[in-house]
Amino acid sequence: MNKLKSSFIIFLTLILGFIVSCKDLDELNINPNGVDPSIADVNFLLPTVQTNIGQTVYNIGFGTFSGIMQHTQQTGWFGGYNNYDWNTLSHSWNGYYSILMNNDEYFKKAVEHNYEFHEGVARIMRAYVFGLITDIWGDAPYKDALKAEQGSDHFMPAFDPQQEIYHGILVDLDTANTLLSKSANEYRNIVAKQDVIYRGDVSKWQKFANSLALRYYMRLQAKEPTFAEEGIKRIASDPDKYPLIRLAGDDANISFPGTSRATSNPLNTVYDLDPAGAYMRVKMGKTLVDAMRDYNDPRLEVWAEKIKIPLRLVSGTGIDRIVDIDDDHQIREVSQDVVTAFETNGMKVDFDPEYAGVTISHPLVQIFNMNNANASQGTVNPYASHLNSRYRQTADPLVLMRLISAAEVNLILAEAAFRGWIAGNPADYYAEGVRESFKAWGVESEFDSYIGNVSYDGLESIIEQKWIAHWTTAHEAWFDWRRTGLPALKTGPAAVRPVLPVRWYYHTSDEIEKNRANAEAAIERLEATPYQGTDQSKNSAWSKMWLLQGTGKPW
């Protein structure tokens, strides 16, 4: 069982006093020990919605999708994480709809009292969560999803077509832009401390709405290029009406308070004292580390620890020994025959003296780089790069729940300019995207020396930099990969299919058995592919949703 996932579930259950459950999408259960949403002040609902979204995004972006996109690999509990070994009981959207139910209470209160700020924020949050659901699963309950309170006629909502969900999201975001376009003194009942993202700054929420719209127009690039172009052009050509997140200081982030187990970074080793705990299982992935090493990328030292005991190739035979360099440093010397014997398993030994990423989707990841320290579990590996020690802490200024960033927005604009959809030099937008990522991770001073290593070279360079910048938000890199096929990632020998997956399965218990007719209709609308393998129906992680059908992407 993936302890990272378990930690997030605990956090989502405890945070801020009450969580709404909608396991069946047919009833609203109120926590008897919490606050009843129907009587709660609108400002008390806001941080619950925000933090639950933030935790969900952090969970998937630094969890399963980090494995898919080869940012990280697990050396324990690694089957689903590294190898996509999923089934119809692997992932459920219950938690997402729980957030939407809380947000719906927030939205209704905002409309009832004519709180335009709160209504605008609620529309953004609704668009954000429905966007994640349709991005990950495809067709899903949307128009009638939150009406169970109205009676049994709404207990089994239709799965709306993915196209309609995307278009509905964009309508919500356009409305939010209008609601949030007034001067700050025209809004009522804003309590800044209850807004854990922007502290009640209306102008930043307006930028969030338009930046999220930009993301979703680009999501439709391969499927509805004309519609996507028109939307991006309209937003990008009128910055006064549609301001965007262009500077890292406006990024939509949420901090971990770190004051308890429930409010801490879930990888921390302060509350999780298990020496085989979640932090010890997650290592840097070879694909990402190799790329960042090639570019001399300073973000690597922010995200990863240097190898504790580097390997050094020496002449001779039968040599495998630890050598003390000084009181604090050691090196492991090995001869070529020892290396050759190890590499018969298909894993190359990495002799980089500072950073080495674990081989992707390999059945023996726990012994990467000839690891013999707790090799059966793979928790300790002094010859590979562990995550930076900041991820061991309950909180850190750079360990954040990141919802959308200036780096992403600038790189979307770079792609739009590359496609000829907007004015401007794509290389300039590209450079600004990289710069803002460097700002966000505290290494802006090294931008000038770095950008020459990654000169703009069309779409491949744009998507590669987005892929790197989406550290801890790897699901967004996955969504880009699906529509472009970039970066050109390859699976490893333990992967359950020869290509990367493109969706999550509809969950048998939570999404099919309780709403069978509508679920089966949605499954029928999926497109079967040659990579479904042993899957018994089109409800496969290798079936194509509407967004990908007919595009030839990603494979």
FIFI-152687 format. One record per residue: residue in three letters; y, x, z of N, C-alpha, C in turn. Coordinates in pm, whole numbers, plus 50000, padded with zeros to 5 digits. Layout:
FIFI-152687
ALAYXZYXZYXZ;...
***
This chain:
FIFI-152687
MET498815008550000500005000050000501235008850000;ASN502155005749916503345013849902504285011650021;LYS504445021850107505255020050227506735018550194;LEU507175024250081508555022150041508825007450020;LYS507905000749950508054986449928508004978850060;SER507104982650149506984975750277508264977150359;SER508854988750356510084990850433511194981650383;PHE511264980150254512294971350199512034956850239;ILE510774952750238510464938950277510894936550421;ILE510654946150509511084944750647512604943650654;PHE513294952050580514754951850580515284938450532;LEU514714933650420515164920950365514904909350459;THR513874910550542513534899750635514504899350752;LEU514964910850799515724911450924517234911350907;ILE517744915950795519154919350787520064907350804;LEU521034909150889522134899850911521724885950954;GLY520564884851019520304872751094519564861651030;PHE519734859450898518984848550837518744851350690;ILE517594847450647517214848450508516604835150468;VAL516894830650349516314818250302515064821250223;SER513984814150249512744815950175512534804350081;CYS512104807249959511774796349866510484799749795;LYS509424802349872508184807349816507654798649705;ASP507834785549720507274776549620508334771449525;LEU509584775649542510704769949468510754754849485;ASP510234749949597510244735449615510774731149750;GLU511184740849837511754736849963512634747850016;LEU513574744150101514504753650159514164755150306;ASN513644766650345513264768950484514374776550554;ILE514814771550666515874778050741515284785550859;ASN515684797950877515234805850990515754799351119;PRO514864794551209515334787651330516094796751425;ASN515934809851409516644819451494517924824551431;GLY518244819551312519424824251242520474813451230;VAL521344815051131522434805751108522044796350996;ASP522224783551016521934773750913522964775150803;PRO522554778750678523524780550571524384768250546;SER523864756450573524624744250544525854742650633;ILE525864749450749527014748350837527724761850856;ALA527184772250795527774785550812529084786750735;ASP530014794250791531254797250720530914805450596;VAL531664803050489531374809550363531374824750375;ASN532234830050462532314844550476531114850550547;PHE530384842550625529174847650687528024848450586;LEU528094840050485527044840350382527194852350288;LEU528434856450264528704866750164527954879850189;PRO528024885850308527344898850324525834897850315;THR525274886350351523834884650338523414885250191;VAL524134877950108523824878049964523984892149909;GLN525084898649942525354911949887524314922249929;THR523994922550058523054932750104521634930150054;ASN521264917450041519944914649985519844918749840;ILE520894916749764520904921549626520844936849625;GLY521664943149708521684957649713520324963549747;GLN519644957849845518334962849883517314960649772;THR517394949249707516464946549596516644956649485;VAL517884959349450518174968949343517714982949384;TYR517984986749508517554999949554516025001049554;ASN515394990249594513934989949600513304992449463;ILE513744984849363513134986449231513634998949160;GLY514925002149177515505013349105515055026849154;PHE514715027649285514235040149342512765038949379;GLY512145027949333510745025849357509965026149227;THR509325015049194508425014549079509075019448951;PHE510315015148925510935018848797511315033548791;SER511505039748907511735054148909510495061548862;GLY509325055748891508095061648840507935059448692;ILE508205047248645508095044348502508995053548421;MET510245055048467511215062848391511155077748423;GLN510165081848503509825095848525510925103748595;HIS511735096448674512655103148765511895109148883;THR510935101548933510135106049046508675102849019;GLN507815108749099506405105349100505965105049245;GLN505005096549274504425096449408503155104849409;THR502975112049520501745119849535500835113749641;GLY501105101449673500245093149756500585078749724;TRP499595069849729499775055849688500305054949544;PHE499845063249455500545065349329500055056949213;GLY498995049049229498415042249114499385033249039;GLY500005023749108500945014949042502245021849007;TYR502675030949094503955037649079503965047148959;ASN502955055748950502905065748844502225060648718;ASN501235051848736500285049148627500345034848574;TYR501265026448629501445012548585500175004248606;ASP499445007448712498195000348739498524987248812;TRP499004977548735499454964748788498494953748744;ASN498664942248807497934930248765498774917948798;THR498184906248788498954893948807499234890848954;LEU498874899849044499264898349184500164909849231;SER500664917749138501414929849175502854927249215;HIS503524918249146504964916349168505304901549164;SER506144897249257506574883349264508094882549260;TRP508594871649205510044869849204510524861249321;ASN509694858549420510104850149533511384855249599;GLY511444868249626512604873749693513874871949614;TYR513794872449483514964870649398515494856349410;TYR514584846849407515014832949419515484829749561;SER514994836649661515524835049797516994839049800;ILE517314850149736518714854449728519544843849656;LEU519024838549548519754828449472519994815749553;MET519044812149639519244800449724520364802749824;ASN520394814449885521514817849973522834817549896;ASN522814823649779524034824149698524474810249655;ASP523514801249631523874787749592524614780449704;GLU524194782649828524934777049941526354782649945;TYR526464795549921527764802149917528634796349806;PHE528044794649689528764789249574529254774949603;LYS528374766649655528734752649681529884751749781;LYS529864759849885530944759749982532254764349919;ALA532174774249834533364779149767533994768349679;VAL533164761249604533664750549517534224739049601;GLU533494735349706533924724249792535314726549849;HIS535594738849890536874741849955537894748149859;ASN537534748849733538424754549631538814768949665;TYR537824776849709538014791049733537674798449603;GLU538694801349525538434807049392537874821149398;PHE538294828849496537724842249510536224841249534;HIS535844833149629534434831949664533614826149549;GLU534194816649477533464811149362533244822049257;GLY534274829949231534124840649133533064850549173;VAL533054854449301532044863849351530654857549341;ALA530534844749378529234838049372528694837649230;ARG529564835649134529124835548993528644849348950;ILE529324859748996528894873348963527524876149023;MET527354872549150526074875049217524954866849152;ARG525254854449114524254846249046523864852448913;ALA524844856848836524564863348709523744875948728;TYR524064883448834523374896148859521884893748885;VAL521574884048972520184882149010519394875448899;PHE519954865248834519254859248722519064869548610;GLY520024878648596519874889148497518674897948527;LEU518494901748653517334909848690516034902448662;ILE515994889548697514774881848678514384881348531;THR515324877748445514954876648303514754890248239;ASP515484900448285515254913948235513824918448262;ILE513314915048379512014920248422510854911648374;TRP511004898348381509874889448349509994882448214;GLY511204879548169511384871848046511874857848077;ASP511244847648018511604833748047511374831048196;ALA512234822648254512164820048398512934807248431;PRO512644800948544513454789548587514914793648602;TYR515804785848544517234789348545518074776848572;LYS518194767948475519084756448491518674747548607;ASP517384745648629516894736648734516254744248850;ALA516474757248856515734765348953516144762949097;LEU517364758849121517884758149257518124743749301;LYS517334734449249517564720149276516474713749359;ALA515624721549423514494715849497514944706349607;GLU516124708749663516634699949768516834685649719;GLN516974684149590517274670949535516034662149523;GLY514864667549549513674659249547512564665049463;SER511434657949467510204663049406510294664349254;ASP511204657349190511354658749045511754672949006;HIS512224680649102512724694049072511824705049131;PHE510644700949179509774710849242509144720549142;MET509034716649017508414725248916509364726748797;PRO510384735048813511384736448708510834743248584;ALA511394739648471511014745948345511394760748346;PHE510634768648274510994782548248511934782348127;ASP513204785148150514164784648040513974796747949;PRO514224794947818514124806247725515064817547765;GLN514604829547747515384841247787516764841447721;GLN516844837647596518124837547527519124828647601;GLU518684816947646519584807747716520024813447850;ILE519144820747916519524826848043520604837348021;TYR520414846047923521424856247896522764849847860;HIS522754839847778524004833547739524654826547858;GLY523844820447944524384814248064525004824348159;ILE524364835848173524914846648254526294850648205;LEU526434851948075527704856448018528794845848034;VAL528414833048031529394822448059529864823448204;ASP528934825348296529294826948438530274838548457;LEU530014849548391530854861348409532234859448347;ASP532304852248237533614849448177534424840148268;THR533764830248328534434821448422534904829248544;ALA534054838348593534434846548707535664854948676;ASN535734860448556536904868248518538174859948530;THR538124847448483539294838648492539624835548637;LEU538614832148717538844828948857539454840448934;LEU539134852748895539554864548969540774871448906;SER541454864748817542544871048741543914869248804;LYS544004862448919545294859948982545664871549074;SER546904871349121547324881449217546664878549352;ALA546494888949433545704887849555546244877349651;ASN547574875449656548134866249754547934851549717;GLU547324848649604547064834849563545704829749611;TYR544924838149677543584834249722543584831349871;ARG542684822349910542584818250050541254822550112;ASN541274824950243540084826950325539274839250284;ILE539934849750243539234862350220539204870150352;VAL538004873350397537834881750517537264895150470;ALA538114905050463537764917650397536514924050456;LYS536354923550588535234930650650533884924050617;GLN533904911650570532654904950534532214908050391;ASP533074914550315532754918550178532344933250182;VAL531024935750182530544949450202530584957650073;ILE531004951749964531124959149838532554963749815;TYR533514954449815534884957649778535924953949883;ARG535494950150003536414947150112537504937250071;GLY537104927349993538024916649957539014920149847;ASP538824931249778539734935349670539414927149544;VAL540264917349515540004908149404539984915449271;SER540874924949252540974932049124539684939649093;LYS539054945049195537804952349172536664942749137;TRP536654930949199535644920949163535814916449019;GLN537054915348974537264911648833536704922348741;LYS536914934948776536334945848697534804945148697;PHE534234941748812532774940448823532284929748726;ALA532954918248723532524907348634532504911848489;ASN533534918448444533614922448304532694934148271;SER532514942948365531594954148344530154949148335;LEU529804939348419528464933448411528284926048279;ALA529334919348231529254912848100529024923247991;LEU529694934448000529494945147903528044949647901;ARG527464951048021526044954848032525174944847958;TYR525444931947976524544921847918524794919547770;TYR526004921547724526184921347578525414932847514;MET525464944747575524724956047518523224953947531;ARG522804946547634521384943447647520874936047522;LEU521754928347460521384920247344521594927647212;GLN521894940447218522264948247099521224947446988;ALA519954949047021518924949446917518514935446872;LYS518654925746961518174912146931519254903546867;GLU520464904146916521584896246864522784905346841;PRO522694914246744523744924346728525134918746700;THR525224908146622526534902446593527164896546718;PHE526384888946793526864883046918527264894047016;ALA526444904447027526734915447118528014922647078;GLU528174925246950529374932146902530624923946931;GLU530564911146904531744902746927532134902647074;GLY531154901647161531454901347304532034914447354;ILE531444925547314531944938547358533314941347300;LYS533514937847176534824939947112535904931847184;ARG535594919447218536584910847285536984916847420;ILE536014921847496536304927447628537024940847615;ALA536504949647531537034963247524538424963847462;SER538754954047378540044954447308541184948447389;ASP540904942747506541944936147585541794939747733;PRO542114952147769541894956547908542764949348010;ASP543884943547967544694935948062543994923048104;LYS543384916348008542674904048038541274906848093;TYR540654917748045539284920948085539224935248140;PRO539794937748257539714951348314538264955048344;LEU537994968048336536634973148353536584983948460;ILE535384986448509535154997648600535095010448515;ARG536165018048514536205030348434536235042848522;LEU536505041048652536595052348745535585050448857;ALA534995061348901533925060649001534395054349132;GLY535685055249161536205049049282536065033949283;ASP535815027949167535625013449157534155009449148;ASP533235018949158531815015649151531445005049254;ALA530524996249217530044985949310528884991649390;ASN529184996449509528205002849596528174996349733;ILE527034997249800526904992549938526285003850019;SER526885006750132526385017450219525285012250311;PHE524405021150350523445018150457524135020850590;PRO524245010850679524835013750810524065024350888;GLY522725023750880521915033950945521835032851096;THR522185021151150522205019451296520895014451352;SER519965010751268518655005951312517675007851198;ARG516395005651227515395006451121515734996751007;ALA516184984751044516424974350944517644976950858;THR518564985550903519794987750827519895002050775;SER518755008950766518745022950724518125024650586;ASN518475035550523517765039950404516265039850434;PRO515475032150360514075030250397513185042550382;LEU513655053050317512865065350310513075074250431;ASN513975070350520514345079350630513135083150716;THR513215095050773512155099850861512575099351007;VAL513665092251035514115090451173513335079151238;TYR513235067851166512465056451217511015056851168;ASP510795062651053509425064351004508965078451040;LEU508295079751153507885092851204506535097351151;ASP505915089151070504595092251016504695104550925;PRO503975115250954504045127150867503505124650727;ALA502835113150708502395109250575503195097050528;GLY504435095950575505265084350545505835084350405;ALA506695074550379507185072050243507935083950185;TYR508815090150263509575101550211508655112550161;MET507585115150235506705126250201505885123550075;ARG505795111050035504985107549918505755108449787;VAL507075108649793507885108049672508395122049636;LYS508095126449515508545139449466509345137649336;MET510085147649300510785147349172509775147449057;GLY510115140248948509255139748832509565150848733;LYS508535155848667508685167248577509665164448463;THR509635152448405510475149648288511945151148323;LEU512345145248435513745146148475514115160248515;VAL513305166748596513615180148643513745189848527;ASP512835189148432512885198348317514185196648240;ALA514585184048216515825181648142517025186948218;MET517075184448347518225188748425518265203948440;ARG517095210248449517065224948451517595230648321;ASP517165224748210517595229748079519115229348065;TYR519725219048125521175217248113521965223448227;ASN521255229748321521915235248439522745224548508;ASP522115213348534522805201448586522945202448738;PRO524195202648789524395204348934523965192249016;ARG523755180648953523295169049027521885171149081;LEU521145180349020519775182649063519715187249208;GLU520635196049248520605200849386521085190349485;VAL521765179849435522165168749521520975159449546;TRP520095158349449518985148949456517685155149504;ALA517535168149489516245174649517516415186549609;GLU515355189549681515275201849758514715212949671;LYS515125224949696514525236249627513095238249677;ILE512285244049591510885246849627510865255749751;LYS510035252049846509955259749970509295273249948;ILE508185273149873507475285649844507275286649693;PRO508155293849622507995295049477506735302849439;LEU506275300549319505125307849265505615319549179;ARG504875330449183505205341949098503925347249036;LEU503945349148905502795354448832502785369648844;VAL501635375048883501525389548899500305394448821;SER500295407148791499165413048720497985414848815;GLY496805416048755495595417848833494695405648818;THR493635405248897492695393948893492375389349035;GLY492075376749047491665371049175492745370949281;ILE493995371949240495095372649338495665358749365;ASP495735355249490496375342749534496765344849679;ARG498025348849702498425352949836499865348849864;ILE500165346549991501525343850037502165356950082;VAL503365359550032504085371850065505385368150135;ASP505665374350248506925372250320508045380050252;ILE509095373050213510265379650154511205384350263;ASP511455375450360512215378750480511755369150588;ASP512495368350697512065360050810512005345250774;ASP512765341250672512885326950640512275323050506;HIS511865332650424511435329450289510105336050255;GLN509305328550182508025333650133507895330849984;ILE506965337549922506625335049783505105335749770;ARG504565328349677503115328449656502835335649525;GLU502095346549533501745354449414500365350349365;VAL500255347849234498985344049174498795351849045;SER497565354849015497255361948890496865351848782;GLN496875356348658496685347348545495315340548548;ASP494285347248593492975340948594492925329248692;VAL493655330348803493725319248900494485307548838;VAL495565310848768496365300448700495525293548593;THR494825301348514494015295748405492945286348459;ALA492315290348567491295281848627491885268548674;PHE493065269148734493715256748780494095247848661;GLU494595253748555495135245948443494055239148359;THR492795241548391491735234248320491805219348350;ASN492525215148455492675200948485493775194248402;GLY494465201948320495485196348233496895196848288;MET497075202348406498415204048464498845218548451;LYS500015220448390500555233948378501215238248508;VAL501025250848542501695256448659503145259248623;ASP504065255748713505495257448691506005268748779;PHE506485279348716506925291148789508435291648813;ASP509135280648787510565280748816510775283748964;PRO511695292748996511845296849136512595286749224;GLU513195276249162514005267049242513505252649240;TYR513235247249121512885233049111511685231049020;ALA510735223149065509575219748983509235205149006;GLY509145197648898508825183448907507355180848881;VAL506815170848950505395167748943505015162248806;THR503885166448754503365161948626503255146648623;ILE503585140848509503665126248497502285119948480;SER502005109448556500795101248542499525109648531;HIS499365118448626498165126948628497275122748745;PRO495945122948727495065118348836495035127648956;LEU495575139848943495505149549053496915154049096;VAL497855144649095499235148449127499365154649266;GLN498465151149357498575156349493498365171449501;ILE497735177349398497535191849401498405199049298;PHE499455192349252500365198649156500785212549202;ASN500835221749106501215235749132500325242449236;MET499015239249224498005245649308498235242949456;ASN498715230849485498985227449624497695226949707;ASN497705234049819496575233549911497015229650051;ALA498225224150062498745219350191498585204250194;ASN497635199450271497325185150279497095179450139;ALA496305186550060496115182849920495395169549903;SER494625165450001493905152749986494865140949985;GLN495995142150054496975131350059498215134349973;GLY498485146949951499615150449867500965148749932;THR501005147150064502305144650128503155157250134;VAL502545168450170503275181150178502925189450056;ASN503945194049985503705203149874504825213449870;PRO504605225049928505665235249933505935241749799;TYR505155238149696505305244449564505945234749463;ALA506435223449511507095213449428508395209349493;SER509235202449419510525197849471510385184349540;HIS510605184349670510735171849743512125166149718;LEU512335153649756513665147949751514575155649846;ASN515855155549814516835162149899516755156650040;SER517045165050137516915160950277517855149550314;ARG518875146750232519755135450262518955122350264;TYR517845121950190517035109750187516135108450309;ARG516165118450396515455117550524516305110950631;GLN517605109650603518535104450702518595089150697;THR519055083150805519205068550806520355064150716;ALA521345072850701522485069850614523085083050568;ASP523735082550454524375094350396525455089350301;PRO526575096350291527655091650202527245090050056;LEU526195096950013525765095949874524515087349856;VAL523885083149964522705074549954523185060149967;LEU523365053749853524015040749846523175030949764;MET523375018249789522845007849702523845006149589;ARG523505010849471524445011649359524155000249261;LEU525144991349241524954979549157525434981649014;ILE526564988248997527044991448863528085002448879;SER528215010948779529045022848794529955025048675;ALA531015032848698531895037048590531155045548488;ALA530195053548535529405061648442528695052648341;GLU528055042148389527355032948299528325026248203;VAL529455021548254530415014348169530955023348059;ASN531355035548093531865044647992530815048147887;LEU529565049247929528505052347833528145040247748;ILE528325028147799528195016247714529285016347608;LEU530495019647649531595020347552531345031347450;ALA530735042347493530395052947399529415047847294;GLU528425040147337527475034647241528135024447150;ALA529025016247205529725006447122530585013547017;ALA531245024347055532035031946958531135038746856;PHE530005043946901529035049946809528595039846703;ARG528415027446742527975017046649529115011346565;GLY530335015946592531485011146517531984997646563;TRP531594993546684531984980346735533374980446796;ILE533804991846848535124992746910535815005346861;ALA537135005646880537915017446841537685028546942;GLY538025040646900537925052046989536815061546949;ASN536915073547000535945084046971534775082847068;PRO533565080747019532435079547113532255091847199;ALA532605103647147532465115847226533355115647349;ASP534525109347338535435108547452534875099147560;TYR534415087547517533795078347614532575084947680;TYR531825092047599530625098947648530995109047756;ALA531995117247730532415127347827532905120747955;GLU533625109647942534105102748061532945096848141;GLY531915092048072530745087048143530095097848227;VAL529935109648168529335120748242530235124848358;ARG531545125748330532485129748435532415120248556;GLU532395107248528532385097548639531065097948716;SER529975101248650528725103348724528855115348816;PHE529465126048766529665137948849530555134648970;LYS531595126548947532445122349058531635114749162;ALA530825105449114530055096949205529115105049292;TRP528645116449242527685124549317528305137149376;GLY529645137749375530335148349446530315161949381;VAL530115162649249530065175649181531055176249065;GLU532145168949075533115168348964533645182048927;SER533765191049023534325204348995533485212048894;GLU532245208048874531355215348783531235208448646;PHE532035198048625531935190648500532285199448379;ASP533375206848386533825214548269532785224648223;SER532105230948318531085240748278529815233948230;TYR529615221248265528395214048228528495207448091;ILE529635201548059529695192847943529405200547814;GLY529685213447813529345221447695527855222947675;ASN527075221147781525605222047771524985209347714;VAL525775198347716525245185347672526215179047573;SER526625186547475527605181647378527165168447316;TYR528145159947288527855146847228527125148647096;ASP526025141247081525225142246959524625128646924;GLY525485118346925525035105146884524305097546993;LEU523535087746952522925078447045521965085247142;GLU521195094847094520225101447183520905107847303;SER522045114147280522755120647392523335110147487;ILE523825099047433524365088447519523285082847610;ILE522165079247552521105073047631520485083147727;GLU520385095547687519835105547780520735106947902;GLN522055107247881522945108447996522945095848081;LYS522765084248020522615071948101521335072748183;TRP520275077648121518985079048190519125088048312;ILE519825099148300520035108048413520935101348517;ALA522035095448471523015089548562522445077748640;HIS521365071748589520765060348657519755064548765;TRP519955076248822519185080348939519355069949049;THR518285065249104518155054349204518415040549145;THR518775039649018518875026648950518075027448819;ALA516865032648829516075035748709515665023348631;HIS515725011548693515434999348616516404997848501;GLU517665001748520518625000848410518275010648299;ALA517785022348335517315031748232516125025848157;TRP515275018648228514115012048165514575001648065;PHE515574993648102516074983348011516674989747885;ASP517355001047900517885008247783516755013747698;TRP515745019347764514615024847690513915014047609;ARG513765002247664513074991447592513784987947463;ARG515114987547464515824983047343516104994247244;THR515995007047289516295018247200515115027447175;GLY514125027347263513045037147255513445050947303;LEU514605051847371515145064647418515335064247569;PRO515105075847634514495088147585513055085647538;ALA512565094747458511215093147400510165097347502;LEU509965089047603509055092347712507595090347670;LYS506745098947722505315098247694504555095447824;THR503475088147813502645085847931501765098047958;GLY501185098148077500265108948113498825104348110;PRO497885113148141496455110048125495935099148216;ALA496585096348329496105086048421496735072448396;ALA497695071648304498345058948276497325048948221;VAL497455036348261496435026448223496585021848078;ARG497665025348012497835022647869498465034947805;PRO498365036347673498935048247609500445047647590;VAL501085036347625502535035247616503075029247745;LEU504365030847769504995025447888505035010147880;PRO504985003247995505044988547997506454983547967;VAL506544970647934507844964847899508234952847985;ARG507384948648077507734937548167506784937748286;TRP507054928948383506104926248490505344913448460;TYR504134912848510503314900848495503914889148573;TYR503794877048520504014865348603502934865248712;HIS503324862748835502424863348949501534850848953;THR500234853048966499294841848963499604831349069;SER499744835649194499914826149303501304820149308;ASP502314828449292503684824049314504344818049190;GLU503914822149072504644818048953503824809848855;ILE502514810648862501664803248769501014791248836;GLU500244793348942499474782549001500354771349056;LYS501544774449099502414764249157503314757449054;ASN503244762048930504074756048825503384758548691;ARG502094754948685501224759648579501684755748439;ALA502024743248417502354738948281503554746648227;ASN504584748048309505774755148264505524770148250;ALA504734775748341504404789948331503594792848207;GLU502614784348179501774786648061502564785147932;ALA503544776247932504404774947814505204787747793;ALA505694793747902506434806347892505534817647846;ILE504314818047898503354828447857503054827247708;GLU502924815147661502634813047519503764818347432;ARG504984818447483506134823347404506194838647402;LEU505414845447485505344860047478504624864247350;GLU504884876247308504244881547187503184891747226;ALA501954889147187500864898447214501074911447137;THR500594922447194500694935447128499334942447135;PRO499144953047058497854960247062497584967347195;TYR498584967847284498434975747406498044967347528;GLN497674954747508497344946147621496034949947689;GLY495184957147620493964962347682493104951347740;THR492814952347869491894942847934492584930047982;ASP493894928847963494584916648005494004904647932;GLN493784893948007493054882447953493924872747877;SER495234874147886496134865047814497384872747775;LYS498344865647719499604872047683500474874847804;ASN500044870547923500744874348045500374888648079;SER500954897848005500644912048015501934919948031;ALA501844931248097502984940248107503284947047974;TRP502384945047877502574950847744502754939947638;SER503074927747679503484917247586504994917647573;LYS505494913847456506934914647434507604901147462;MET508644901847544509494890247569510414888047449;TRP511104876647451512004873247339512954884647306;LEU513494891347406514484901847385513984912947293;LEU512684915347292512114926447216511434921947087;GLN511124909447076510374904546960511174906446832;GLY510534912546735511174914546605512104926346597;THR512274933846707513204945146705512534958346670;GLY511194958846679510494971446658510644981146773;LYS511184976746884511414985347001510614979947120;PRO510284989047212510475003547211509345010947140;TRP508265003447106507145008947031506614998146940;
***
